[in-house]
Amino acid sequence: MTRQLPGAAMPQRLAAFGPFFAIDCHDDGPVLPPWRPMAELLDDTAVLRERVAGVRTYLAAAGGQPLEAVEERVAASVTHLGLAARLVSPAFAVAVLDGAVLRHGLREARWQPVPGGMFPLSLPQQVLEPVADRVELADRLGADLLDGPVRELSEALGAGFGVSARILHGNVASAVNGAAAAIARSAPQLAPGARELVAQLLARAPLQGAGTAADDGTGFRRRSCCLIYRAAPDHAGALCGDCVLTAPPGHRG
């Protein structure tokens, strides 16, 4: 059974891991400004296109280039990575901290679409569901989150901007590993549990084959590229540390 998030305690605990983990909580009342329903990313193509256009403008300005120098699908992939990381991070942290599943869809989530990946996110109060078994926890997290709202976002960006499923799955795998790394930095005692959950998620659908992690937790490598290097002049930008085109220290896969 689900139970209510314990007042302000859970949001405070999550925020300690960094801005990608921070959440607000809301009841069943109407959506009031500045909050907006996150389902608009699925229901209104103009909203998703506006988000991608904003990222594209930022990437072009960062490289001192005209807008057309940055491919739209590159901006779409970077947009997807930011959205995925924002949805994954708090749910992954709750799973590690409390062995529980944050259950919500995009139709229950609310957001404030400010520039950048760390937009304000609000989730409904009745979302915390304890799961006793770690294997079941990974199964549920994969089914309820990764194959739920994250998949819906992936499909929307893939269909609208020509980003391949391989890249999108890699983005989600990178977001999962990024959440684990942030938790390990903030709370080293939680690192083993976070690494175990990453390994379990990478071993099952929908992330099976999307990335590999070193057994000792010293490295992770996705099996695709998010394409952000192509946003730099002459497509010669730096590679991310987990990119398939390079391998981090400690990787043995």
C-alpha positions as MATLAB code, in Angstrom:
seq = 'MTRQLPGAAMPQRLAAFGPFFAIDCHDDGPVLPPWRPMAELLDDTAVLRERVAGVRTYLAAAGGQPLEAVEERVAASVTHLGLAARLVSPAFAVAVLDGAVLRHGLREARWQPVPGGMFPLSLPQQVLEPVADRVELADRLGADLLDGPVRELSEALGAGFGVSARILHGNVASAVNGAAAAIARSAPQLAPGARELVAQLLARAPLQGAGTAADDGTGFRRRSCCLIYRAAPDHAGALCGDCVLTAPPGHRG';
ca = [
       0.000    0.000    0.000;
       1.088    3.556   -0.632;
       1.511    5.976    2.228;
       1.891    9.716    2.383;
       5.288   11.311    2.193;
       6.222   12.218    5.792;
       5.642   15.964    5.736;
       8.674   18.014    4.800;
      11.139   15.357    5.906;
      11.395   13.482    2.607;
      11.848   16.572    0.377;
      14.520   17.825    2.761;
      16.360   14.497    2.712;
      16.274   14.360   -1.077;
      17.419   17.959   -1.539;
      20.556   17.139    0.458;
      21.785   15.114   -2.529;
      21.601   18.084   -4.902;
      19.161   20.113   -7.009;
      18.277   17.244   -9.352;
      16.779   15.417   -6.341;
      14.741   18.294   -4.907;
      10.955   18.002   -4.999;
       7.865   19.751   -3.724;
       4.691   17.857   -2.838;
       1.130   18.744   -3.759;
      -2.380   17.525   -2.979;
      -5.195   16.797   -5.412;
      -6.171   20.436   -5.861;
      -6.043   22.409   -9.112;
      -2.719   23.220  -10.756;
      -1.969   26.847   -9.931;
       0.729   29.089  -11.489;
       3.668   29.009  -11.575;
       3.141   25.221  -11.597;
       2.125   23.477  -14.803;
       1.111   19.868  -15.497;
       4.105   17.938  -16.770;
       1.809   15.964  -19.072;
       1.798   18.994  -21.363;
       5.086   17.657  -22.715;
       3.062   14.771  -24.148;
      -0.188   16.540  -24.951;
       1.088   19.716  -26.605;
       3.876   19.318  -29.153;
       4.507   23.058  -28.986;
       5.604   22.766  -25.342;
       8.146   20.046  -26.107;
       9.397   21.924  -29.166;
       9.780   25.070  -27.074;
      11.860   23.126  -24.557;
      14.117   21.702  -27.254;
      14.407   25.110  -28.943;
      15.524   26.672  -25.668;
      18.249   24.051  -25.224;
      19.330   24.501  -28.831;
      19.595   28.269  -28.357;
      21.661   27.768  -25.198;
      24.022   25.294  -26.863;
      24.516   27.566  -29.857;
      25.273   30.579  -27.650;
      27.663   28.547  -25.494;
      29.658   27.651  -28.604;
      29.477   31.138  -30.098;
      27.640   29.754  -33.125;
      24.491   30.528  -35.081;
      21.442   28.496  -34.156;
      21.542   26.382  -37.307;
      25.027   25.126  -36.415;
      23.484   22.984  -33.673;
      21.453   20.050  -34.992;
      17.939   19.867  -33.626;
      18.302   16.191  -32.728;
      21.386   17.036  -30.645;
      19.357   19.577  -28.680;
      16.543   17.030  -28.360;
      18.897   14.409  -26.915;
      20.335   16.891  -24.412;
      16.793   17.956  -23.505;
      15.826   14.340  -22.943;
      18.836   13.693  -20.726;
      17.907   16.644  -18.514;
      14.269   15.626  -18.245;
      15.140   11.997  -17.563;
      17.683   12.898  -14.883;
      15.162   15.160  -13.164;
      12.539   12.398  -13.008;
      14.940    9.576  -12.167;
      16.987   11.223   -9.414;
      14.401   11.616   -6.625;
      12.851    8.199   -7.297;
      16.251    6.507   -7.310;
      17.161    8.224   -4.023;
      13.941    7.108   -2.320;
      14.625    3.547   -3.456;
      18.143    3.662   -1.995;
      17.165    5.451    1.221;
      13.943    3.693    2.100;
      13.533    0.717   -0.198;
      10.395    2.378   -1.558;
       8.962    3.296   -4.934;
       7.819    6.773   -5.892;
       4.785    6.033   -8.046;
       3.630    8.836  -10.320;
       2.980    9.502  -13.963;
       3.486   12.658  -15.929;
      -0.215   13.368  -15.453;
       0.317   13.591  -11.695;
       3.644   15.435  -11.792;
       3.900   19.213  -11.988;
       6.790   21.369  -13.110;
       7.960   24.912  -13.685;
       9.740   24.873  -17.062;
      12.562   27.271  -16.277;
      15.754   27.024  -18.366;
      18.118   24.201  -17.466;
      17.608   20.640  -16.317;
      17.037   21.495  -12.653;
      13.497   22.827  -13.026;
      11.191   22.775   -9.982;
       9.327   19.454   -9.741;
       6.306   18.621   -7.599;
       4.921   15.127   -6.982;
       1.605   14.092   -5.418;
       1.531   13.373   -1.704;
       0.375    9.744   -1.861;
       3.333    8.258   -3.691;
       5.575    6.383   -1.243;
       5.304    2.599   -1.498;
       7.689    0.404    0.533;
       9.003   -2.764   -1.112;
      10.682   -5.366    1.093;
      12.686   -7.300   -1.513;
      15.573   -5.608   -3.381;
      14.980   -7.564   -6.562;
      11.341   -6.589   -6.541;
      12.378   -3.001   -5.822;
      14.449   -2.897   -9.015;
      11.615   -4.555  -10.944;
       9.113   -2.023   -9.678;
      11.383    0.960  -10.270;
      11.961   -0.225  -13.816;
       8.272   -0.838  -14.467;
       6.750    2.149  -12.654;
       9.308    4.828  -13.531;
      11.627    3.836  -16.367;
       8.949    2.037  -18.358;
       6.345    4.609  -17.297;
       6.814    8.397  -17.409;
      10.443    8.169  -18.564;
       9.458    5.936  -21.475;
       6.632    8.324  -22.406;
       9.098   11.205  -22.623;
      11.540    9.085  -24.610;
       8.897    8.125  -27.127;
       7.779   11.733  -27.557;
      11.305   12.970  -28.205;
      12.195   10.029  -30.395;
       9.137   10.434  -32.585;
       9.322   14.213  -32.796;
      13.027   14.770  -33.297;
      14.511   11.615  -34.761;
      16.579   10.626  -31.731;
      17.244    6.882  -31.798;
      16.008    4.541  -29.089;
      19.618    3.494  -28.462;
      20.601    7.062  -27.600;
      17.506    7.595  -25.465;
      18.100    4.398  -23.473;
      21.696    5.453  -22.998;
      20.543    8.821  -21.684;
      18.339    7.116  -19.102;
      21.144    4.748  -18.079;
      23.423    7.760  -17.679;
      20.788    9.501  -15.553;
      20.482    6.435  -13.306;
      24.234    6.203  -12.853;
      24.476    9.960  -12.305;
      21.945    9.731   -9.492;
      23.927    6.929   -7.858;
      27.171    8.893   -8.170;
      25.626   11.988   -6.583;
      24.283    9.926   -3.687;
      27.677    8.260   -3.176;
      29.408   11.642   -3.047;
      26.978   13.031   -0.487;
      26.574    9.869    1.604;
      29.385    7.347    1.045;
      27.675    4.820    3.330;
      24.876    4.575    0.752;
      27.236    3.940   -2.173;
      27.091    0.108   -2.087;
      23.293    0.054   -2.171;
      23.204    2.666   -4.924;
      25.717    0.715   -7.049;
      23.753   -2.497   -6.532;
      20.557   -0.836   -7.709;
      22.312    0.559  -10.805;
      23.584   -2.920  -11.671;
      20.127   -4.426  -11.251;
      18.471   -1.789  -13.426;
      21.100   -2.209  -16.159;
      20.453   -5.955  -16.159;
      16.726   -5.707  -16.963;
      14.422   -3.990  -19.430;
      14.242   -1.246  -20.470;
      17.939   -0.519  -19.769;
      19.406   -3.929  -20.541;
      22.316   -3.355  -22.896;
      22.294    0.432  -22.441;
      25.437    0.568  -20.292;
      27.875   -1.321  -18.092;
      29.373   -0.527  -14.701;
      32.607   -1.671  -13.100;
      32.086   -4.175  -10.295;
      33.929   -1.971   -7.815;
      31.855    1.103   -8.624;
      34.786    3.067  -10.054;
      33.380    3.558  -13.521;
      30.351    3.441  -15.776;
      30.156    3.410  -19.540;
      27.050    3.823  -21.610;
      26.825    2.090  -24.976;
      25.728    5.125  -26.925;
      26.518    8.846  -27.078;
      24.222   11.677  -26.019;
      25.585   13.700  -29.003;
      26.413   16.822  -26.998;
      29.952   16.900  -28.433;
      28.329   17.759  -31.781;
      27.004   21.029  -30.361;
      30.535   22.479  -30.250;
      32.106   24.219  -33.248;
      33.135   21.694  -35.911;
      31.430   18.968  -33.840;
      34.613   18.812  -31.783;
      33.324   19.163  -28.250;
      34.552   17.292  -25.217;
      33.126   13.840  -24.556;
      31.178   13.030  -21.415;
      32.988   10.839  -18.914;
      30.614    7.920  -19.469;
      30.463    8.171  -23.261;
      30.789    5.047  -25.403;
      33.578    6.840  -27.256;
      35.749    6.806  -24.162;
      36.053    4.630  -21.082;
      36.340    5.840  -17.490;
      39.042    4.574  -15.138;
      38.181    1.288  -13.505;
      35.879    0.108  -16.288;
      36.292   -3.570  -17.102;
      33.385   -4.053  -19.535;
];
